[in-house]
Amino acid sequence: MKLRNMLSLLVTSAIAAGLLSGCGGEKESSGSPDSGEVGKRPTINIVQPNFGRKFLDGMNENNNPYQKYVNDSVNIDVHVVYPPSDGYQDKLNVMMSSGDDIDLIFTQDASWFINMVNQKALQPLNDVIEESGPDLKKSVPQEAWDSVTVDGNIYAVPAVNYILGNDLMYVRKDWLDNLGLQPPKTLDEYVNVMRQFAQNDPDGNGKDDTVGLLMGENLIRSAPFFGSFGVPFNGTSAVNQWVMRDGKLVNATILPETKEALQFLANLYKEQLIDPEWALNKNNNIEEKVASGKAGLFSATWFDTRGPILTNKTNDPKAEWIPLDYPVGQDGKSGVVASSMVMGYSIVPAKSKKANEVIKMFNFANGEGHEPIKLGLPEHNISKRENGKLVMDFEEHNKHVYRNNILDYAAPWDQELDYQRLDALGPEFKLKDNVMRISSNLIKNEYSGPPTPSMGKNGVQLTKLMQETFTKIIMGTVPIEAFDQYVLQWQSQGGESITAEVNENYAKMNK
């Protein structure tokens, strides 16, 4: 017990030291913002994930032109801390309980957010937004504000996701041509393509080294196939997808149609049409298998044409990738789950005395400062307009991509500018086309309210239950009837309470 207490004290002390020194855990920081006369103006300490973007030599999260631009524009010194990415949410719990001087925390975990609300650990922001955030208030749609409002109080600044879906199907057309196949449209046609890709040497190298369908752990990259059964499915959460049935909201993971989709995927796996390593594939494994030519059919993210698909085409000049229609099931259903409009939560701990400064920073970053940050400061020559069209220098964009660290938490709704930026990043990548294809095939999540108390209490364990059960069903280690037991467990382990809360919130929002 003494050893455990000593370890806990060491962890807390190390993180507190990171806040004071700016070390951020994994990488060295400057220790102070590069913004002029430190100490002559208010300082706010913000904590956010490090998504791995590289800084130029001599720069870091506290010493770069874009953070300096924000600091000088609002006359506030912003001190950024990156905790280690492994166990990020656990680190946040330590920080919140340690009494460290923290003024802003960014998280993408809705359950953690609502848990902090339940513990009264967050400041309501209504008054300070009214006072210091007029541009912030109007830059965020009401639906997003609704998602962070509990009992009339705004407890976070939402980071807005202008791309409301991720997955679309891509196929190697050269493989289709090699086998005399047409681009698939129906679910049966998709299965035939998988079978041919898995069994008939589509790359013509004389080796049995290709897979039919590429998927990943916790059923990532499977959403379009659930969509062919009319199910809005996201394998990362068992509590965030809801459909309307007989006037009541029902969780998508317990629908009879979900059972049918699982049976379909289990049949594919049994016939060895899904990558046999699918349950172990992390996202980087998926990207590597696409890039190396092991797979020719998968549910891509909208930006994979600038990632693994591009790498594959570079490695193999014969590779030709095309987008596909979403697979249409026997009942004529198709589509993909819609993402939440809110992709992150910026909270102000109850102990902070700098809420006004935090909102001033957001007001600038979501208002006047948004376009210079997103498109680049003039001196960096990242973008320009030619005949009214946005043009971007890819090399300069990539050089200063660290500026997106600010956009991670300060992301207003500016779809037109975002679409222009997608086009400017290279029409050959079809990023805007991909996003618009997804947008026109979304299966709506019928609940857009805030996370509920029971989601915070039970969401993690229900998601783990869902992921484990669905994986076992597809791999055949348990029969399809295990789904019925899953539904009972989901209800008894918090799902019933979540459903009641979701429907209560829905009724209030739609009076």
Summary of the structure (lengths in Angstrom):
residues: 511
radius of gyration: 24.0
end to end distance: 53.2
largest distance: 71.3
contacts: 1675
relative contact order: 0.15
helix: 48%
strand: 14%
